[in-house]
Amino acid sequence: MNSVLGTEKEAAVVMLAVQHRVRDYKAWKKVFDEYPPREGGAKFHRVNRMIGDPNTIVVVTGFESAEQAQAFGRSPGLADAMKRAGVVGEPRVEMYEEAEFVQY
């Protein structure tokens, strides 16, 4: 699928990017799968692990609006899941509006 935003076919997606370090990826992933972003209305998510440090993770999640992404980010269920999953320290959280998507 190739698409360029700005056409009538595609709507912009708001990306919530959360970077954090975890004690153990497998333990974190088990809890993540119990509370996936779709529970908060996400359209998709991608889990990325840092090369050279697989316990540093970036989760990129797509939402239809900034309000929806913010509500998910503030949800008590997410905070509880992150605590149970072994997240170390404060996560880095950023929000972006998709400007273009092209899949090769």
Residue, then its C-alpha position, 0 to 999 in steps of 0.5 A: m500500500n502506497s499512500v501520501l497523506g493529504t488525499e481524500k483516501e488517507a486521514a492523518v494519524v496521531m502517533l504516541a511514542v513512548q520510550h522506556r527501559v525495562r528490567d526484562y523484555k520477556a516479562w514486560k511483553k507478557v504484561f504489554d500483551e495483557y493491556p494492548p493499546r487497542e484497549g485505549g482505542a489505538k489503530f495500531h502499535r509497533v514495538n521496537r527494541m534498541i540495537g545493543d540494549p534490547n531492554t530499551i523499548v520504544v512503542v509507537t501507537g497510532f490514534e485518530s486524535a491527540e485527545q484519544a492518545q492523551a487519554f490513553g497515556r493518562s489512563p490508570g490501567l496503563a500506569d498500573a501495567m507499566k509498573r507491573a511490567g518492570v518499567v525502570g524510571e520515567p518514560r519519555v513520551e512524545m506525540y507526533e502528527e503523521a505527515e506522510f506514510v509510504q510503504y515499499 
